[in-house]
Amino acid sequence: MKTVVFDFDGVIHSYASGWQGMDICADPPVDGINDAIQAIRRAGYRVVVVSTRCADDTGLNAVIAYLHNHRIMVDEVAAHKPPAIVYIDDRAICFDGNPETLLEKVESFKPWNK
């Protein structure tokens, strides 16, 4: 089964309040994200949520509880990105084959919610 990986903070958890601790996920989900995840799963993809929060059990349990409390069904929660056909992340630059533009892209980068 093909896998789609979602970052947690800033993609599922709206992260409007910023970092408050490994086990504090105080903000609501991004509008429409649950519908999008479920559509991807119905289309036959395996959905994995990743977060550095999951590096220890406290953070892992917080992410699992958040998904459960917001009724967001996924196939797995992990600390590290597994092999996937695509990664959905709010802090990524899509490499376009032109390494000469990377420094400019890094220095001008802003996540979608800033």
MOVENBEL-V833225 format. One record per helix or strand. SS is the DSSP state (A for helix, B for strand). FROM is the first residue (numbers start at 1). LEN is the number of residues. If there is no record, write none. Layout:
ss=SS from=FROM len=LEN
ss=SS from=FROM len=LEN
//
This chain:
ss=B from=3 len=5
ss=B from=9 len=1
ss=B from=13 len=1
ss=B from=29 len=1
ss=A from=33 len=10
ss=B from=46 len=5
ss=A from=52 len=4
ss=A from=57 len=13
ss=B from=76 len=3
ss=B from=86 len=3
ss=A from=99 len=10
//
